[in-house]
């Protein structure tokens, strides 16, 4: 019974070393994948935070515009002596300037045309916030306006031929 102890111990040492090297390489690859994923998540979160901040700034501007329209509608209605036709005509004189637009749509059961005040606030280079207010008469409706539209939309067409950089090179 003669055993070769030298060979068995040499094979065990080699296999353990190979296993350790393999595990270290696995941990390094997982660490680099985690770092890459964390950097992508951070850049996405930063872009989204910027977009949300732009939206709320535009929404605040639209709220200010709506408040000024409310005060202006009250002033014009009082000046028109509560007559609907005079109210709408005086309204065109006040709104016909600047970034504010006015158009007429049929409204209600009678289908009578009512003015709609529209206003846009830019959200960067390719988006805008659209606000549309339907002008009402306080005697009939109990308010000066109703919000028809308050939405974000794209001002440019989407280009489907854009390329995506799936593996960005880390630059420092």
ROGU-269135 format. One record per residue: residue in one letter; y negated, z negated, x of N, C-alpha, C in turn; residue number from 1. Coordinates in nm, 2 decimals. Layout:
PT type    npy    npz    npx   capy   capz   capx    cpy    cpz    cpx seq
PT    A      Y      Z      X      Y      Z      X      Y      Z      X NUM
...
***
This chain:
PT type    npy    npz    npx   capy   capz   capx    cpy    cpz    cpx seq
PT    X   0.12   0.00   0.08   0.00   0.00   0.00  -0.13   0.00   0.08   1
PT    X  -0.16   0.11   0.13  -0.27   0.13   0.21  -0.38   0.20   0.13   2
PT    X  -0.49   0.13   0.10  -0.60   0.19   0.02  -0.71   0.23   0.12   3
PT    X  -0.78   0.33   0.08  -0.90   0.38   0.16  -1.02   0.32   0.09   4
PT    X  -1.06   0.21   0.14  -1.18   0.14   0.07  -1.31   0.21   0.11   5
PT    X  -1.32   0.28   0.22  -1.44   0.34   0.26  -1.49   0.45   0.17   6
PT    X  -1.39   0.53   0.13  -1.43   0.65   0.04  -1.47   0.60  -0.10   7
PT    X  -1.40   0.51  -0.15  -1.44   0.46  -0.29  -1.58   0.40  -0.29   8
PT    X  -1.62   0.33  -0.19  -1.75   0.27  -0.19  -1.85   0.37  -0.16   9
PT    X  -1.82   0.48  -0.08  -1.92   0.58  -0.06  -1.95   0.66  -0.19  10
PT    X  -1.84   0.69  -0.26  -1.86   0.77  -0.39  -1.94   0.69  -0.49  11
PT    X  -1.91   0.56  -0.50  -1.99   0.48  -0.59  -2.14   0.47  -0.56  12
PT    X  -2.17   0.46  -0.43  -2.31   0.45  -0.39  -2.38   0.58  -0.42  13
PT    X  -2.31   0.70  -0.40  -2.37   0.83  -0.42  -2.39   0.85  -0.57  14
PT    X  -2.30   0.82  -0.65  -2.32   0.84  -0.80  -2.43   0.75  -0.86  15
PT    X  -2.44   0.63  -0.81  -2.54   0.54  -0.85  -2.68   0.59  -0.81  16
PT    X  -2.69   0.64  -0.69  -2.82   0.70  -0.64  -2.86   0.82  -0.72  17
PT    X  -2.76   0.91  -0.75  -2.79   1.03  -0.83  -2.83   0.99  -0.98  18
PT    X  -2.77   0.88  -1.03  -2.81   0.84  -1.16  -2.95   0.78  -1.16  19
PT    X  -2.99   0.71  -1.06  -3.12   0.65  -1.05  -3.22   0.77  -1.04  20
PT    X  -3.19   0.87  -0.95  -3.29   0.98  -0.93  -3.30   1.05  -1.07  21
PT    X  -3.19   1.08  -1.14  -3.20   1.14  -1.27  -3.28   1.07  -1.37  22
PT    X  -3.26   0.93  -1.37  -3.34   0.85  -1.46  -3.49   0.85  -1.43  23
PT    X  -3.52   0.85  -1.30  -3.66   0.86  -1.26  -3.72   0.99  -1.30  24
PT    X  -3.65   1.10  -1.28  -3.70   1.23  -1.32  -3.72   1.24  -1.48  25
PT    X  -3.63   1.18  -1.55  -3.64   1.17  -1.70  -3.77   1.09  -1.74  26
PT    X  -3.79   0.98  -1.68  -3.90   0.90  -1.71  -4.03   0.97  -1.67  27
PT    X  -4.04   1.04  -1.56  -4.16   1.11  -1.52  -4.19   1.23  -1.62  28
PT    X  -4.08   1.30  -1.67  -4.11   1.40  -1.76  -4.15   1.35  -1.90  29
PT    X  -4.09   1.24  -1.94  -4.14   1.18  -2.07  -4.28   1.12  -2.06  30
PT    X  -4.31   1.07  -1.94  -4.45   1.02  -1.92  -4.55   1.13  -1.92  31
PT    X  -4.52   1.24  -1.86  -4.61   1.36  -1.86  -4.63   1.42  -2.00  32
PT    X  -4.52   1.42  -2.08  -4.53   1.47  -2.21  -4.61   1.37  -2.30  33
PT    X  -4.59   1.24  -2.28  -4.67   1.15  -2.35  -4.82   1.16  -2.32  34
PT    X  -4.85   1.18  -2.19  -4.99   1.19  -2.15  -5.05   1.32  -2.21  35
PT    X  -4.98   1.43  -2.21  -5.03   1.55  -2.27  -5.05   1.54  -2.42  36
PT    X  -4.96   1.47  -2.49  -4.97   1.45  -2.63  -5.09   1.36  -2.66  37
PT    X  -5.11   1.26  -2.58  -5.22   1.16  -2.60  -5.36   1.23  -2.58  38
PT    X  -5.36   1.32  -2.48  -5.49   1.40  -2.45  -5.52   1.49  -2.57  39
PT    X  -5.42   1.56  -2.62  -5.44   1.65  -2.73  -5.48   1.57  -2.86  40
PT    X  -5.42   1.46  -2.88  -5.46   1.38  -3.00  -5.60   1.33  -2.98  41
PT    X  -5.64   1.29  -2.87  -5.78   1.24  -2.84  -5.88   1.36  -2.87  42
PT    X  -5.85   1.48  -2.82  -5.94   1.59  -2.84  -5.95   1.63  -2.98  43
PT    X  -5.84   1.62  -3.05  -5.84   1.65  -3.20  -5.92   1.55  -3.27  44
PT    X  -5.90   1.42  -3.24  -5.97   1.31  -3.31  -6.12   1.32  -3.28  45
PT    X  -6.16   1.36  -3.16  -6.30   1.38  -3.13  -6.36   1.49  -3.21  46
PT    X  -6.29   1.60  -3.22  -6.34   1.72  -3.30  -6.36   1.68  -3.44  47
PT    X  -6.26   1.61  -3.50  -6.26   1.57  -3.64  -6.37   1.47  -3.66  48
PT    X  -6.40   1.38  -3.57  -6.50   1.28  -3.59  -6.64   1.35  -3.59  49
PT    X  -6.65   1.46  -3.51  -6.78   1.53  -3.51  -6.80   1.61  -3.64  50
PT    X  -6.69   1.67  -3.69  -6.70   1.74  -3.82  -6.73   1.64  -3.94  51
PT    X  -6.67   1.52  -3.94  -6.70   1.43  -4.04  -6.84   1.38  -4.03  52
PT    X  -6.89   1.36  -3.91  -7.03   1.31  -3.89  -7.12   1.42  -3.94  53
PT    X  -7.10   1.55  -3.91  -7.18   1.66  -3.95  -7.18   1.66  -4.11  54
PT    X  -7.06   1.65  -4.17  -7.06   1.65  -4.31  -7.14   1.54  -4.38  55
PT    X  -7.13   1.42  -4.32  -7.21   1.31  -4.38  -7.36   1.33  -4.36  56
PT    X  -7.40   1.38  -4.25  -7.54   1.41  -4.22  -7.59   1.51  -4.33  57
PT    X  -7.51   1.62  -4.35  -7.55   1.72  -4.45  -7.55   1.66  -4.59  58
PT    X  -7.45   1.58  -4.61  -7.45   1.52  -4.75  -7.57   1.43  -4.77  59
PT    X  -7.61   1.36  -4.67  -7.74   1.28  -4.68  -7.86   1.37  -4.70  60
PT    X  -7.86   1.48  -4.63  -7.98   1.57  -4.66  -7.97   1.63  -4.80  61
PT    X  -7.85   1.66  -4.85  -7.83   1.70  -4.99  -7.87   1.59  -5.09  62
PT    X  -7.84   1.47  -5.06  -7.88   1.36  -5.15  -8.03   1.35  -5.15  63
PT    X  -8.09   1.36  -5.04  -8.24   1.36  -5.03  -8.30   1.47  -5.11  64
PT    X  -8.24   1.59  -5.10  -8.28   1.71  -5.18  -8.27   1.68  -5.33  65
PT    X  -8.15   1.62  -5.37  -8.13   1.59  -5.51  -8.23   1.49  -5.56  66
PT    X  -8.26   1.39  -5.48  -8.36   1.29  -5.52  -8.50   1.36  -5.54  67
PT    X  -8.53   1.45  -5.45  -8.66   1.51  -5.46  -8.67   1.61  -5.58  68
PT    X  -8.55   1.67  -5.61  -8.54   1.76  -5.73  -8.56   1.67  -5.86  69
PT    X  -8.50   1.55  -5.86  -8.51   1.47  -5.97  -8.65   1.43  -6.00  70
PT    X  -8.72   1.39  -5.90  -8.86   1.36  -5.91  -8.95   1.48  -5.96  71
PT    X  -8.92   1.59  -5.90  -8.99   1.71  -5.93  -8.96   1.76  -6.08  72
PT    X  -8.84   1.75  -6.12  -8.80   1.78  -6.26  -8.87   1.69  -6.36  73
PT    X  -8.88   1.56  -6.33  -8.95   1.47  -6.41  -9.09   1.50  -6.42  74
PT    X  -9.15   1.54  -6.31  -9.30   1.57  -6.31  -9.32   1.70  -6.39  75
PT    X  -9.24   1.80  -6.37  -9.25   1.93  -6.44  -9.23   1.91  -6.59  76
PT    X  -9.13   1.83  -6.63  -9.10   1.81  -6.77  -9.22   1.74  -6.84  77
PT    X  -9.28   1.64  -6.77  -9.39   1.57  -6.83  -9.51   1.67  -6.84  78
PT    X  -9.53   1.76  -6.75  -9.64   1.85  -6.75  -9.62   1.96  -6.86  79
PT    X  -9.49   1.99  -6.90  -9.47   2.09  -7.00  -9.47   2.03  -7.14  80
PT    X  -9.51   1.91  -7.15  -9.51   1.84  -7.28  -9.38   1.85  -7.36  81
PT    X  -9.27   1.83  -7.29  -9.14   1.83  -7.35  -9.10   1.96  -7.42  82
PT    X  -9.16   2.07  -7.39  -9.12   2.20  -7.45  -9.03   2.27  -7.35  83
PT    X  -8.91   2.31  -7.40  -8.81   2.36  -7.31  -8.85   2.49  -7.25  84
PT    X  -8.91   2.58  -7.32  -8.95   2.71  -7.26  -9.05   2.69  -7.15  85
PT    X  -9.15   2.61  -7.18  -9.26   2.59  -7.08  -9.20   2.51  -6.96  86
PT    X  -9.11   2.43  -6.99  -9.04   2.35  -6.88  -8.97   2.45  -6.78  87
PT    X  -8.90   2.54  -6.83  -8.82   2.64  -6.75  -8.92   2.73  -6.68  88
PT    X  -9.03   2.77  -6.74  -9.12   2.86  -6.67  -9.20   2.79  -6.56  89
PT    X  -9.24   2.66  -6.59  -9.31   2.59  -6.48  -9.21   2.55  -6.37  90
PT    X  -9.08   2.54  -6.40  -8.98   2.51  -6.30  -8.97   2.63  -6.20  91
PT    X  -8.98   2.75  -6.25  -8.97   2.87  -6.16  -9.09   2.87  -6.06  92
PT    X  -9.21   2.83  -6.10  -9.32   2.83  -6.02  -9.31   2.73  -5.90  93
PT    X  -9.24   2.61  -5.93  -9.22   2.51  -5.83  -9.11   2.55  -5.73  94
PT    X  -9.00   2.61  -5.78  -8.88   2.63  -5.70  -8.88   2.76  -5.63  95
PT    X  -8.96   2.86  -5.66  -8.95   2.99  -5.61  -8.98   3.01  -5.46  96
PT    X  -8.98   2.90  -5.38  -9.02   2.91  -5.24  -8.91   2.83  -5.16  97
PT    X  -8.90   2.87  -5.03  -8.82   2.80  -4.93  -8.67   2.84  -4.95  98
PT    X  -8.59   2.74  -4.91  -8.44   2.76  -4.91  -8.38   2.73  -5.04  99
PT    X  -8.46   2.70  -5.14  -8.40   2.66  -5.27  -8.40   2.79  -5.35 100
PT    X  -8.28   2.81  -5.42  -8.27   2.93  -5.51  -8.26   2.89  -5.65 101
PT    X  -8.29   2.98  -5.74  -8.28   2.95  -5.88  -8.21   3.07  -5.95 102
PT    X  -8.12   3.05  -6.04  -8.06   3.15  -6.12  -8.03   3.10  -6.26 103
PT    X  -7.99   3.18  -6.35  -7.97   3.14  -6.49  -7.83   3.17  -6.52 104
PT    X  -7.76   3.07  -6.59  -7.63   3.09  -6.64  -7.62   3.05  -6.79 105
PT    X  -7.53   3.11  -6.87  -7.52   3.06  -7.01  -7.45   2.93  -7.01 106
PT    X  -7.49   2.84  -7.10  -7.44   2.70  -7.10  -7.43   2.65  -7.24 107
PT    X  -7.33   2.58  -7.27  -7.31   2.51  -7.40  -7.26   2.60  -7.50 108
PT    X  -7.25   2.55  -7.62  -7.19   2.63  -7.73  -7.28   2.74  -7.78 109
PT    X  -7.41   2.73  -7.76  -7.50   2.83  -7.81  -7.51   2.95  -7.70 110
PT    X  -7.47   2.92  -7.58  -7.47   3.02  -7.48  -7.61   3.05  -7.43 111
PT    X  -7.71   2.96  -7.45  -7.84   2.98  -7.41  -7.85   2.97  -7.25 112
PT    X  -7.93   3.05  -7.19  -7.94   3.05  -7.05  -8.02   2.93  -7.00 113
PT    X  -7.96   2.86  -6.90  -8.03   2.75  -6.83  -8.04   2.78  -6.68 114
PT    X  -8.14   2.73  -6.62  -8.16   2.75  -6.48  -8.06   2.66  -6.40 115
PT    X  -8.02   2.71  -6.29  -7.94   2.64  -6.19  -8.01   2.65  -6.06 116
PT    X  -8.04   2.53  -6.00  -8.10   2.52  -5.87  -7.99   2.51  -5.76 117
PT    X  -8.00   2.60  -5.66  -7.90   2.59  -5.56  -7.97   2.57  -5.42 118
PT    X  -7.89   2.50  -5.34  -7.95   2.46  -5.21  -7.83   2.45  -5.11 119
PT    X  -7.85   2.50  -4.99  -7.75   2.49  -4.88  -7.79   2.41  -4.76 120
PT    X  -7.70   2.34  -4.71  -7.72   2.26  -4.58  -7.62   2.31  -4.48 121
PT    X  -7.67   2.35  -4.37  -7.58   2.40  -4.26  -7.49   2.29  -4.20 122
PT    X  -7.37   2.32  -4.18  -7.27   2.23  -4.11  -7.22   2.29  -3.98 123
PT    X  -7.31   2.32  -3.89  -7.27   2.38  -3.77  -7.28   2.53  -3.78 124
PT    X  -7.20   2.61  -3.71  -7.22   2.75  -3.70  -7.14   2.83  -3.81 125
PT    X  -7.04   2.77  -3.87  -6.96   2.85  -3.96  -6.93   2.79  -4.09 126
PT    X  -7.00   2.68  -4.12  -6.98   2.61  -4.25  -7.11   2.56  -4.31 127
PT    X  -7.11   2.54  -4.44  -7.23   2.50  -4.51  -7.19   2.41  -4.63 128
PT    X  -7.28   2.33  -4.67  -7.26   2.25  -4.79  -7.35   2.31  -4.90 129
PT    X  -7.29   2.34  -5.01  -7.36   2.41  -5.12  -7.37   2.30  -5.23 130
PT    X  -7.50   2.29  -5.28  -7.53   2.20  -5.39  -7.60   2.28  -5.50 131
PT    X  -7.54   2.28  -5.62  -7.60   2.34  -5.74  -7.62   2.24  -5.85 132
PT    X  -7.74   2.24  -5.90  -7.78   2.15  -6.01  -7.82   2.23  -6.13 133
PT    X  -7.75   2.20  -6.24  -7.78   2.26  -6.37  -7.90   2.18  -6.43 134
PT    X  -8.01   2.25  -6.46  -8.13   2.19  -6.51  -8.11   2.16  -6.66 135
PT    X  -8.13   2.04  -6.70  -8.11   1.99  -6.84  -8.24   1.94  -6.90 136
PT    X  -8.24   1.93  -7.03  -8.36   1.87  -7.09  -8.33   1.73  -7.13 137
PT    X  -8.41   1.64  -7.10  -8.38   1.50  -7.13  -8.37   1.47  -7.28 138
PT    X  -8.44   1.54  -7.36  -8.42   1.51  -7.51  -8.28   1.54  -7.56 139
PT    X  -8.22   1.65  -7.51  -8.09   1.69  -7.56  -7.98   1.63  -7.48 140
PT    X  -7.99   1.63  -7.35  -7.88   1.59  -7.26  -7.89   1.45  -7.21 141
PT    X  -8.01   1.39  -7.21  -8.03   1.26  -7.16  -8.05   1.25  -7.01 142
PT    X  -8.06   1.36  -6.94  -8.08   1.36  -6.80  -8.16   1.49  -6.76 143
PT    X  -8.21   1.49  -6.63  -8.28   1.61  -6.59  -8.19   1.71  -6.53 144
PT    X  -8.08   1.68  -6.47  -7.99   1.77  -6.41  -7.84   1.72  -6.42 145
PT    X  -7.75   1.82  -6.40  -7.61   1.78  -6.38  -7.56   1.86  -6.26 146
PT    X  -7.48   1.79  -6.18  -7.43   1.85  -6.06  -7.32   1.95  -6.09 147
PT    X  -7.34   2.08  -6.07  -7.23   2.17  -6.09  -7.14   2.19  -5.97 148
PT    X  -7.20   2.20  -5.85  -7.13   2.22  -5.73  -7.18   2.13  -5.62 149
PT    X  -7.08   2.08  -5.55  -7.11   2.00  -5.43  -6.99   2.02  -5.34 150
PT    X  -7.00   2.13  -5.26  -6.88   2.17  -5.19  -6.91   2.22  -5.05 151
PT    X  -6.82   2.21  -4.96  -6.83   2.26  -4.83  -6.75   2.40  -4.83 152
PT    X  -6.81   2.50  -4.77  -6.75   2.63  -4.76  -6.78   2.70  -4.63 153
PT    X  -6.70   2.80  -4.60  -6.71   2.87  -4.47  -6.82   2.98  -4.50 154
PT    X  -6.91   3.00  -4.40  -7.01   3.10  -4.41  -6.96   3.23  -4.34 155
PT    X  -6.86   3.22  -4.25  -6.81   3.34  -4.18  -6.67   3.36  -4.22 156
PT    X  -6.62   3.49  -4.21  -6.49   3.52  -4.24  -6.40   3.47  -4.13 157
PT    X  -6.28   3.43  -4.16  -6.18   3.39  -4.06  -6.12   3.51  -3.99 158
PT    X  -6.12   3.50  -3.86  -6.06   3.60  -3.77  -5.92   3.57  -3.74 159
PT    X  -5.82   3.64  -3.79  -5.68   3.61  -3.77  -5.63   3.64  -3.63 160
PT    X  -5.71   3.72  -3.55  -5.67   3.76  -3.42  -5.72   3.67  -3.31 161
PT    X  -5.75   3.55  -3.34  -5.79   3.45  -3.24  -5.66   3.40  -3.17 162
PT    X  -5.67   3.38  -3.04  -5.56   3.33  -2.96  -5.57   3.18  -2.95 163
PT    X  -5.46   3.11  -2.94  -5.45   2.97  -2.92  -5.41   2.93  -2.78 164
PT    X  -5.47   2.84  -2.72  -5.43   2.79  -2.59  -5.33   2.67  -2.61 165
PT    X  -5.20   2.70  -2.60  -5.10   2.60  -2.63  -5.08   2.51  -2.52 166
PT    X  -5.10   2.55  -2.40  -5.07   2.47  -2.28  -5.20   2.46  -2.19 167
PT    X  -5.30   2.38  -2.23  -5.43   2.38  -2.16  -5.40   2.32  -2.02 168
PT    X  -5.47   2.37  -1.92  -5.46   2.32  -1.78  -5.56   2.20  -1.77 169
PT    X  -5.51   2.10  -1.72  -5.59   1.97  -1.71  -5.69   2.00  -1.59 170
PT    X  -5.82   1.99  -1.62  -5.92   2.01  -1.52  -6.01   1.88  -1.51 171
PT    X  -6.03   1.84  -1.39  -6.11   1.72  -1.37  -6.22   1.75  -1.28 172
***
